Amino acid sequence: MDLQPIFTNGRYLESPRWHRGRLWFVDSLTKSLLCVDENGGALETVCTIDGIPSGLGFLPDGSPVVVSMFDRRLLRIEAGRPVLHADLSKISAGTLDDMIIDAAGRIYVGDLGIDLAHASGDLSAPIGRILLISPDRTARVAAEGLRFPNGIAISEEGRELIVAESNGDCLARYEVQSDGRLAFKDRVGRFGEPDGICMDAEGAVWMALFKEDSFVRIDSSGKVTDRIATPGGRGIACVLGGEDRRTLLCISAETTHQDLMKGRSTARIDAARVAIPGAGWP
């Protein structure tokens, strides 16, 4: 598959989301929420964030919600300004990371279980969690025992949640209960540090692979069916967007974990056309 450049002036981009005909994403190093059209034009800086933004989602009324990683808060964007949506500092065990919001407005946030800024804790230990924030903004722990929970996706019918375990090199799958709770099903695959993910209409998962400089599609058994290489560019995140949701929008970055903590990174978004359209969230 051929990649076409969409946006090439990022620092460290995260959480691509296709919403109302535009591609939305955050730049963690410039502390900003941005969006562009399908061709990369009409760039808009929606707002800046006081903290370090990471996960991104949209409430049923269309309002964006952004994760502020290190102060462990969710920020809702109103009239171009971030306002507090939920303070998770008392329930989270560590730095917050990726996030997804389902059709009912339930928010699922990855809790790394460690203080990532100071690298305190064992990054490979199964101490990560997923937090569930209900529409009434009450928060509880929905899943535990994860090795660095990263990208999260929810199936079209809303009954399956999948999370990439970056330090477990696999995907963990959960059944979503009627009240939003998560029941563990299984783990699939063996990959080089999976990061952001999305699902398609066949239930397959597209994922970014940080260690493999690529994006891959896997079926329900964990078998790789497609691969898009990005030599020299770490796979960060992806989403299926465009009018027909057949455009795979891929974020990659030229950086390392060590360089990123020092603010050294350049990032871009490229697009590839795929056969199977996106489904579910994101």
LODOGU-825537 format. One record per residue: z, x, y negated of N, C-alpha, C, O in turn. Coordinates in steps of 0.2 Angstrom, whole numbers, padded with zeros to 4 digits, always signed. Each point is the difference from the previous one (the first is absolute). Example, Ala and Ser with C-alpha at 12.3 -4.5 7.8 and 13.67 -1.06 7.14 Angstrom:
2
+0039+0066+0028+0000-0004-0006+0000+0004-0006+0003+0005+0001/-0007-0007-0006+0001+0004-0006+0003-0004-0005+0001+0003-0006/
***
This chain:
282
+0000+0004+0006+0000-0004-0006+0000+0004-0006+0004+0005-0001/-0008-0006-0004-0001+0003-0006+0006-0002-0005+0001-0006-0001/+0002+0011-0003+0005-0002-0005-0003+0000-0007-0004+0005-0001/+0005-0010-0003-0002+0000-0007+0006+0001-0004+0004-0004+0000/-0005+0008-0005+0006+0001-0005+0001-0006-0004-0005-0003-0003/+0011+0001+0002+0002-0006-0004+0004+0002-0006-0001-0002-0006/+0006+0007+0007+0005+0002-0005+0002+0007+0002+0002+0001+0005/-0003+0004-0010+0001+0007+0002+0005+0003-0004+0000+0006+0000/+0003-0009-0005+0004+0003-0005+0008-0001+0002+0004+0000-0005/-0002-0001+0011+0007-0002+0001+0004+0007+0001-0003+0005+0001/+0010-0006-0001+0004+0005+0002+0003-0001+0007-0002+0004+0004/+0006-0009-0003+0002-0002+0007+0000-0007+0000+0005-0003-0002/-0011+0000+0005-0001-0007+0000+0003-0003+0006+0001+0003+0006/+0002-0009-0006+0003-0004+0005-0001-0007+0000-0002-0003-0005/+0003+0000+0011+0000-0008+0001-0006-0003-0003+0001-0004-0005/-0007+0005+0007-0006-0004-0002+0001-0007+0002+0002-0001+0006/-0003-0004-0010+0000-0007+0001-0006-0003-0003-0001+0001-0006/-0002-0005+0010-0006-0004-0003+0003-0007-0002+0002-0004+0004/-0003+0003-0010+0003-0006-0003-0004-0003-0005-0001+0003-0006/-0001-0010+0007-0004-0003-0005-0006+0004-0003-0001+0000-0006/-0003+0002+0011-0006+0004-0002+0001+0007-0003-0005+0002-0003/+0011+0001+0003+0000+0006-0002+0005+0005+0005+0004-0003+0004/-0005+0009-0005+0004+0005+0004+0006+0002-0004-0001+0003-0005/+0007-0004+0007+0006+0002-0003+0003+0006+0004-0001+0000+0006/+0004+0004-0010+0004+0006+0004+0005+0003-0005-0001-0001-0006/+0005+0005+0008+0004+0004-0004-0001+0007+0000-0003+0003+0005/+0004+0001-0011+0000+0007+0000+0007+0002-0001+0003-0001-0005/+0000+0004+0011+0007+0002+0000+0002+0005-0005+0005+0000-0003/-0010+0005+0002+0002+0005-0005-0001-0001-0007+0003+0003-0004/-0008-0008+0002+0000-0002-0007+0004-0006-0001+0000-0003-0006/+0004+0000+0011+0004-0005+0000-0003-0007-0003+0002-0003-0005/-0008+0002+0008-0004-0006-0003-0003-0004+0005-0001+0002+0006/+0000-0009-0008-0003-0005+0005-0007-0001-0004-0001-0001-0005/-0004+0002+0010-0007+0000-0003-0004-0005+0004+0002-0002+0006/-0008+0000-0008-0005-0004+0004-0007+0001-0003-0001+0002-0006/-0004-0002+0011-0007+0001-0002-0004-0006+0004+0003-0003+0004/-0009+0003-0006-0005-0005+0004-0002+0003+0006+0001+0006+0001/-0005-0009+0003-0002+0002+0006-0004+0007+0000-0001+0004+0004/-0003-0003-0010-0004+0006-0001+0004+0005-0004-0003+0006-0001/+0009-0007+0000+0004+0005-0003+0000+0000-0008+0003+0004-0003/-0006-0009+0001-0001-0001-0008+0006-0004-0002+0004-0003+0003/-0004+0002-0010+0005-0004-0004+0007+0002+0002+0004-0004+0002/-0003+0010-0002+0007+0003+0002+0005-0003-0005-0001+0000-0006/+0007-0003+0008+0005-0002-0004+0007+0003+0002+0001+0000+0006/+0002+0002-0011+0007+0002+0002+0005-0006-0002+0001-0002-0006/+0001-0001+0012+0004-0006-0001+0006+0001-0004+0002-0004-0004/+0002+0009+0007+0006+0002-0004+0003+0007+0003-0003+0002+0005/+0008+0000-0008+0003+0006+0002+0007-0002+0003+0003-0005-0002/-0001+0010+0006+0006-0002+0004+0005+0006-0002-0001+0006+0000/+0008-0008-0001+0005+0005-0002+0001+0005+0006+0001+0006-0001/-0001-0009+0007+0002+0004+0006-0007+0002+0003-0005+0001-0003/+0006+0001+0010-0006+0002+0003-0003-0005+0004+0004-0002+0005/-0010-0001-0006-0002-0006+0004-0003+0002+0006-0003+0005+0001/+0003-0010+0004-0002+0002+0007-0004-0007+0002-0006-0001-0001/+0010-0003+0005-0003-0006+0003-0002-0005-0005+0003+0000-0006/-0007-0004+0007-0003-0005-0004-0002-0007+0004-0002+0001+0005/+0004-0006-0008-0002-0007+0003+0000-0005-0005+0001+0001-0006/-0003-0007+0008-0001-0006-0005+0003-0006+0003-0001-0002+0005/+0005-0001-0010+0004-0006+0002-0005-0006+0000-0006+0001-0002/+0008-0006+0005-0005-0006+0001-0003-0002-0007-0005-0003+0000/+0009+0004-0005-0003-0002-0007-0004+0005-0003-0003-0001-0006/+0001+0006+0010-0004+0006-0003+0004+0005-0003-0004+0005-0002/+0010-0005+0001+0004+0005-0004+0000+0007+0004+0002-0001+0006/-0004+0006-0009+0001+0007+0004+0007+0002+0001+0004-0002-0005/-0002+0005+0010+0007+0002+0001-0001+0008+0002-0004+0001+0005/+0007+0003-0008+0000+0007+0002+0006+0003+0002+0006-0002-0003/-0006+0007+0008+0006+0003+0002+0001+0006-0005-0004+0004-0001/+0011-0004-0001+0002+0006-0004+0004+0004+0005+0006-0001+0002/-0009+0007+0001+0003+0003+0006+0007+0002+0000+0004-0002+0004/-0003+0007-0009+0007+0003+0000+0006-0003-0003+0005+0001+0001/-0007-0006-0006+0006-0004-0002+0000-0007+0004+0004-0004-0001/-0008+0004+0006+0001-0005+0006+0000-0008-0003+0004-0004+0001/-0010+0003-0005+0000-0006-0003-0007-0003+0001-0005+0004+0001/+0004-0011-0001-0007-0003-0001-0001-0002-0007+0005-0004-0003/-0010+0005+0000-0002-0002-0007-0006-0005+0000-0005+0002+0003/+0006-0007-0006-0005-0005-0001-0003+0001-0006+0003+0001-0005/-0010-0002+0005-0004+0001-0007-0001-0006-0003-0003-0005+0003/+0006+0004-0009-0001-0006-0004-0003+0002-0007+0003+0004-0003/-0009-0007+0001-0003+0001-0006+0000+0008-0001+0001+0002-0006/-0003+0002+0011-0001+0007-0001+0006+0004+0000+0000+0006-0002/+0006-0009+0003+0006+0004+0000+0004-0001+0007+0000-0006+0003/+0003+0011-0001+0004+0000+0006+0007-0003-0001+0003+0002-0005/-0001-0007+0009+0006-0003+0000+0004+0000+0006-0004+0000+0006/+0010+0001-0005+0004+0000+0006-0002-0006+0004+0002-0006-0002/-0004+0007+0009-0001-0006+0004+0006+0000+0005+0003-0005+0002/-0001+0011+0001+0005+0001+0005+0003+0007+0000-0004+0005+0000/+0010-0004-0001+0004+0006+0001+0002+0001+0007+0004-0003+0002/-0007+0008+0001+0001+0001+0007+0005+0006+0002+0001+0003+0005/+0002+0000-0011+0004+0006+0001+0006-0001+0004+0002+0005+0003/+0001-0011-0002+0006-0001+0004-0002-0001+0007+0004+0001+0004/-0010-0003-0002-0002-0001+0007-0004+0005+0003+0000+0001+0006/-0004+0003-0010-0004+0005+0002+0004+0006+0002+0005+0002-0003/-0007+0002+0009+0003+0006+0002-0003+0006-0003+0003+0005+0000/-0009-0006-0003-0003+0006-0003-0006-0002-0004+0000-0006-0003/-0005+0011+0001-0005-0002-0004-0005-0005+0003-0001-0001+0006/-0001-0004-0011-0005-0005+0002-0007+0003+0000-0001+0005-0004/-0003-0008+0008-0007+0002+0000-0005-0005+0000-0001-0003-0006/-0003+0001+0011-0005-0005-0001+0003-0007+0001+0006-0001+0001/-0010-0004-0003+0002-0007+0000-0006-0004+0001-0006+0001-0001/+0007-0007+0004-0005-0006+0000+0004-0006-0001+0006-0001+0001/-0010-0004-0004+0002-0007-0001-0004-0005+0004-0006+0001-0001/+0009-0005+0005-0004-0005+0004-0002-0006-0004+0002-0001-0006/-0005-0004+0009-0002-0006-0003+0006-0004-0002-0001-0004-0005/+0007+0004+0008+0005-0004-0002+0004+0004-0006+0005-0003-0002/-0007+0009+0000+0004+0003-0005+0006+0004+0002+0004+0003-0004/-0004-0002+0011+0005+0005+0003-0002+0007-0001-0006+0002+0002/+0010+0002-0004-0002+0007-0002+0003+0005+0006+0006-0001+0001/-0010+0005+0002+0003+0005+0005-0001+0007-0003-0006+0002-0002/+0011+0002+0001+0000+0006-0003+0003+0005+0005+0005-0001+0004/-0009+0007-0004+0003+0006+0004+0005+0004-0003+0000+0001-0006/+0006+0000+0010+0006+0003-0002+0000+0007+0004+0001-0001+0006/-0002+0007-0009-0001+0006+0004+0007+0002+0003+0000+0004+0005/+0005-0007-0007+0007+0002+0002+0002+0007-0002+0006+0002+0002/-0009+0001-0006+0002+0007-0003-0002+0000-0007-0004-0004-0003/+0007+0009-0001-0002+0001-0007-0006+0005+0000+0001+0006+0001/-0007-0009-0002-0006+0005+0001+0000+0005-0006-0003+0005+0001/+0006-0007-0007-0001+0005-0005+0004+0006+0001-0002+0005-0002/+0007-0005+0006+0004+0006+0001+0000+0002+0007+0003+0005+0003/-0008-0008+0001-0001+0001+0007+0007+0001+0004+0001+0004+0005/+0003-0009-0007+0007+0000+0004-0001-0005+0006-0002-0005-0001/+0003+0008+0007+0000-0004+0006-0006+0003+0004-0004+0004-0002/+0004-0006+0008-0005+0002+0005-0006-0005+0000+0000-0006+0001/-0006+0009-0004-0006-0004-0001-0003-0002+0007-0004-0005-0001/+0006+0008+0006-0003-0003+0007+0005-0005+0003-0002-0002+0006/+0008+0001-0008+0004-0004+0003-0002-0007-0001-0002-0002-0005/+0004-0003+0010-0002-0007+0000+0005-0004-0004+0004-0004+0003/-0004+0006-0009+0005-0003-0005-0003-0005-0005+0004-0003-0004/-0011+0003+0004-0003-0005-0005+0001-0007+0002+0001-0002+0006/-0002-0002-0011+0001-0007+0001-0005-0004-0004-0004+0003-0004/+0003-0010+0005-0004-0004-0004+0005-0005-0003+0004-0003+0004/-0004+0002-0010+0004-0005-0003-0004-0006-0002-0006+0000-0002/+0009-0006+0003-0003-0006-0001+0003-0004-0007+0006-0001+0000/-0010+0000-0005+0002-0003-0006-0003-0007+0000-0006-0001+0000/+0010-0005+0001-0002-0006+0000-0002-0003-0007+0001+0003-0005/-0005-0008+0005-0002-0003-0006+0006-0001-0005-0001+0000-0006/+0007-0002+0009+0005-0001-0005+0004+0007-0002+0005+0000-0003/-0009+0006+0005+0002+0006-0002+0006+0003+0004+0003+0005-0002/+0000-0008+0007+0005+0003+0004-0003+0005+0005-0006-0001+0002/+0009+0006-0001-0002+0006+0004+0004+0001+0007+0006-0001+0000/-0010+0003+0005+0004+0001+0006-0005+0005+0004-0006+0001-0002/+0009+0002+0007-0003+0005+0004-0004-0004+0005+0003-0004+0004/-0010+0005-0003-0004-0003+0005-0002+0004+0006-0001-0003+0005/+0001+0010-0006-0001+0004+0006+0003+0007-0001+0001+0002-0006/+0001+0001+0011+0003+0007+0000-0003+0005+0005-0004-0002+0004/+0006+0008-0004-0002+0005+0005-0007+0002-0001-0003+0002+0005/+0000-0001-0011-0006+0002-0002+0000+0007-0002+0004+0002-0004/-0010+0002+0006+0000+0007-0003-0005+0000-0006-0006+0000+0001/+0009-0001-0007-0004+0001-0006-0005-0006+0000-0006+0001+0000/+0009-0007-0001-0005-0006-0001-0004+0000-0006+0003+0002-0005/-0009-0002+0006-0005+0000-0006-0004-0006-0001+0003-0005-0001/-0010+0005+0002-0004-0005-0001+0002-0006+0004+0002+0000+0006/-0003-0006-0009+0002-0007+0004-0005-0005-0001-0004+0000-0005/+0002-0003+0010-0005-0005+0000+0002-0006+0004+0004+0000+0005/-0006-0006-0007+0002-0007+0003-0007-0003+0002-0004+0000-0004/+0004-0003+0010-0006-0003+0003-0002-0007-0004+0005-0002-0003/-0011+0000+0004-0002-0006-0004+0004-0006+0001+0002-0004-0004/+0000+0003+0011+0004-0006+0001+0008+0001-0002+0004-0004+0001/-0003+0010-0003+0007+0002-0002+0005+0001+0006+0006+0000-0002/-0008+0001+0008+0005+0000+0006+0001+0007+0002+0004+0001+0004/-0008+0004-0007+0001+0007+0002+0000+0004-0006-0004+0000-0004/+0009+0005+0004+0001+0005-0005-0001+0007+0004+0003+0001+0005/-0006+0003-0008-0002+0007+0002+0003+0005-0005-0002-0001-0006/+0005+0006+0008+0002+0005-0005-0002+0007+0003+0001+0002+0006/-0003+0002-0010-0002+0007+0002+0006+0005-0001+0004+0000-0005/-0002+0003+0011+0005+0005+0000-0002+0007-0001-0003+0003+0005/+0003-0001-0011-0003+0006-0002+0003+0006+0004-0004+0005+0002/+0010-0005-0001+0003+0006+0004+0001-0002+0007+0002+0004+0004/-0004-0010-0002-0001-0002+0007-0007+0001+0003-0001-0001+0006/-0004+0002-0011-0007+0001+0002-0002-0006+0004-0005+0001+0005/+0007-0007-0007-0002-0006+0004+0000-0006-0004+0003+0000-0006/-0005-0006+0008+0001-0007-0003+0006-0003+0004+0000-0001+0006/+0004-0003-0010+0005-0004+0003-0002-0007-0001-0001-0002-0006/+0002-0003+0011-0002-0007-0001+0005-0004+0001+0005+0001+0005/-0004-0006-0009+0005-0005+0000-0003-0007+0000-0005-0002-0003/+0009-0003+0006-0002-0007-0001+0004-0003-0005+0006+0001-0001/-0009-0004-0004+0003-0003-0006+0003-0007+0002-0004-0005+0002/+0011+0004-0002+0003-0006+0002-0001-0005-0006-0002+0002-0006/+0004-0009+0007-0002-0005-0005+0004+0001-0006-0002-0002-0006/+0008+0006+0006+0004+0001-0006-0001+0007-0003+0003+0002-0004/-0009+0001+0007-0002+0007-0003+0003+0005+0004-0002+0006-0001/+0007-0007+0005+0003+0006+0004-0005+0003+0004-0005-0003+0002/+0006+0009+0000-0005+0004+0004+0003+0002+0007+0006+0002+0001/-0010-0004+0004+0002+0002+0007-0005+0005+0003-0006-0001+0000/+0009+0007+0002-0004+0005+0002-0004-0001+0006+0003-0003+0005/-0009+0005-0005-0005-0001+0006-0001+0006+0003+0002+0001+0006/-0005+0004-0009-0002+0006+0003-0002+0005-0005-0001-0001-0006/-0001+0007+0009-0003+0006-0004-0007+0001+0003+0000+0000+0006/-0005+0002-0010-0006+0002+0002-0003+0006-0003+0002+0001-0006/-0006+0002+0010-0004+0006-0003+0004+0006-0001+0006+0001+0001/-0010+0005-0002+0003+0006-0002-0005+0003-0005-0005+0002+0001/+0008-0001-0007-0005+0002-0006+0004+0005-0004+0006+0002+0001/-0010+0002-0005+0003+0005-0005+0002-0003-0006-0003+0000-0005/+0009-0002+0005+0004-0003-0006-0004-0006-0003-0003+0001-0006/+0003-0007+0009-0003-0006-0003+0004-0001-0007+0006+0000+0000/-0010-0003-0005+0003-0002-0006-0002-0007-0002+0003-0004+0004/-0007+0003-0009-0001-0007-0001-0005-0004+0005-0004+0004+0003/+0005-0010-0002-0004-0004+0005-0002-0007-0003+0002-0002-0005/-0007+0000+0009-0002-0007-0001-0003-0003+0006-0002+0004+0005/+0001-0011-0004-0003-0003+0006-0006-0003-0002-0002-0002-0005/-0002+0001+0011-0006-0004-0001+0000-0006+0004+0005-0002+0004/-0011-0002-0004+0000-0006+0003+0000+0000+0008+0001-0005+0003/-0001+0011+0000+0000+0000+0007+0007+0003+0002+0001+0001+0006/+0004-0001-0011+0006+0003+0002+0001+0007+0000+0005+0003+0002/-0011+0001-0003+0001+0007+0000+0003+0002-0006+0000-0003-0005/+0002+0010+0005+0003+0003-0006-0004+0006-0003-0002+0004+0004/+0001-0004-0010-0003+0006-0003+0006+0004-0003+0005-0004-0003/-0004+0010+0004+0005+0004-0003-0002+0007-0003-0005+0002+0003/+0009+0000-0008-0001+0006-0002+0004+0005+0003+0006-0001+0002/-0009+0007+0000+0003+0005+0004+0001+0007-0005-0005+0003-0001/+0011-0002-0001+0002+0005-0004-0002+0007+0003-0003+0004-0003/+0005-0003+0009-0001+0007+0003-0007+0001+0003-0002+0005+0001/-0002-0011+0000-0007+0001+0002-0005-0001-0005-0006+0000+0002/+0008-0001-0008-0005+0000-0006-0006-0005+0002-0006+0001+0000/+0008-0007+0002-0004-0005+0002+0003-0007+0000+0006-0001-0001/-0011-0004+0002+0002-0007+0001-0003-0002+0007-0005+0001+0001/+0009-0005+0002-0002-0002+0007+0002-0007+0001+0004-0003-0003/-0008-0001+0007+0001-0006+0002+0002+0000+0008-0003+0003+0004/+0009-0007-0003+0002+0000+0007+0000-0007+0002+0002-0005-0004/-0003+0003+0011+0000-0006+0003+0008-0001+0002+0004+0004-0001/-0003-0010+0004+0007-0002+0002+0003+0005+0005+0006+0000+0000/-0010+0003+0004+0003+0005+0004+0001+0007-0003+0003+0004+0004/-0005-0003-0010+0001+0006-0003-0006+0005+0000+0001+0006-0002/-0006-0008+0005-0006+0004+0001-0004+0000-0007-0001-0005-0003/-0001+0011+0001-0004+0001-0006-0007-0002+0002-0004+0002+0004/+0001-0007-0009-0006-0003+0001-0005+0003-0005-0006+0000+0001/+0009+0002-0007-0004+0003-0006+0004+0005-0003+0006+0000-0001/-0010+0005-0002+0004+0005-0004-0004+0002-0006-0007+0001+0001/+0010+0000-0007-0003+0002-0006+0003+0006-0002+0006+0000-0002/-0009+0006+0002+0003+0006-0002+0000+0001-0008-0005-0002-0003/+0010+0005+0001+0001+0002-0007+0002+0007-0001+0006+0002-0002/-0010+0003+0004+0002+0007+0001+0003+0003-0007-0003-0001-0005/+0009+0003+0006+0003+0003-0006+0004-0005-0004+0004+0001-0004/-0005-0008+0006+0004-0005-0003+0005-0004+0005-0003-0003+0005/+0009+0004-0007+0005-0003+0005-0001-0008+0000-0001-0003-0006/+0001+0000+0011+0000-0008+0000+0006-0003-0002+0005+0002+0003/-0005-0006-0008+0006-0002-0003+0001-0008+0001+0005-0002+0002/-0011-0002-0003+0001-0007+0001-0007-0003+0000-0005+0003-0003/+0005-0009+0005-0007-0004+0000+0001-0007+0000+0006-0003+0002/-0011-0001-0004+0000-0007+0000-0007-0003+0000-0005+0003-0002/+0004-0008+0006-0006-0004+0000-0001-0005-0006+0004-0004+0000/-0009+0005-0004-0001-0004-0006-0007-0001-0001-0004+0000+0005/+0002-0002-0011-0006-0002-0002-0001-0008+0001+0005-0003+0003/-0010+0000-0005-0001-0007+0000+0001-0003+0007+0002-0005+0002/-0005+0009+0003+0000-0002+0007+0005+0004+0004+0000-0001+0006/+0004+0005-0009+0005+0004+0003-0003+0005+0006+0004+0001+0005/-0010+0001-0006-0003+0005+0004+0000+0007-0003-0004+0004+0003/+0007-0003-0009+0000+0006-0003+0006+0004+0001+0006-0003-0002/-0006+0008+0006+0006+0004+0001+0001+0005-0005-0004+0004-0001/+0010-0005-0003+0001+0004-0006+0006+0005+0002+0005-0002+0002/-0007+0008-0002+0004+0006+0003+0003+0004-0006-0004+0003-0004/+0010-0002+0004+0004+0005-0004+0001+0006+0003+0003+0000+0006/-0005+0006-0008+0001+0006+0002+0003+0005-0005-0002-0001-0006/+0005+0006+0007+0003+0005-0005+0000+0007+0003+0001+0001+0006/-0003+0003-0011+0000+0008+0001+0007+0002-0001+0002+0001-0006/+0003+0000+0010+0007+0001-0001+0003+0002+0007-0003+0000+0005/+0009+0002-0005+0004+0001+0005+0007-0004-0001+0001-0001-0006/+0003+0001+0011+0007-0003-0002+0004+0004-0005+0003-0003-0004/-0004+0009+0005+0004+0005-0004-0003+0000-0008+0004+0000-0004/-0011+0000+0004-0003+0000-0007+0002-0007-0003+0001+0000-0006/-0001-0006+0010+0001-0006-0003+0007+0000-0004+0000-0003-0005/+0005+0005+0009+0006+0000-0003+0001+0004-0007+0004-0001-0004/-0009+0006+0003-0001+0004-0006-0005-0003-0005-0001+0003-0005/-0001-0009+0007-0005-0004-0005-0007+0003+0001-0004-0001-0005/+0002+0005+0010-0006+0003+0001-0005-0005+0004+0002+0001+0006/-0006-0004-0008-0005-0005+0004-0005-0002-0004+0000-0002-0006/-0006+0001+0009-0006-0004-0003-0002-0005+0006+0000+0001+0006/-0002-0007-0009-0001-0005+0005-0006-0004-0002-0002+0000-0006/-0001-0004+0011-0006-0003-0001+0000-0007+0004+0003+0000+0005/-0008-0004-0007-0001-0006+0005-0008+0000+0001-0004+0000-0004/+0003-0001+0011-0007+0000+0002-0001-0007+0004+0005-0003+0002/-0011+0001-0002-0002-0006+0004-0005+0001+0005-0004+0003+0000/+0005-0007+0006-0004+0000+0005-0001-0007+0003+0005-0004+0000/-0011+0002+0001-0002-0007+0003+0002+0000+0008-0002+0004+0003/+0005-0009-0001+0002-0001+0007-0002-0007+0003-0002-0004-0004/+0002+0004+0010-0003-0006+0003+0005-0006+0000-0002-0006-0001/+0008+0007+0003+0005-0005+0000+0004-0001-0006+0003+0005-0003/-0003-0011+0000+0004-0001-0006+0007+0000+0001+0003+0000+0005/+0001+0001-0011+0007+0000+0000+0003-0006+0001-0003-0006-0001/+0009+0006+0003+0004-0006+0001+0008+0001-0001+0002+0006+0001/+0001-0011-0003+0007+0001-0001+0002+0004-0006-0004+0000-0005/+0010+0003+0005+0003+0003-0006+0001+0008+0002+0003+0001+0005/-0005+0004-0009-0004-0001-0006-0007-0002+0001-0003+0000-0006/
***
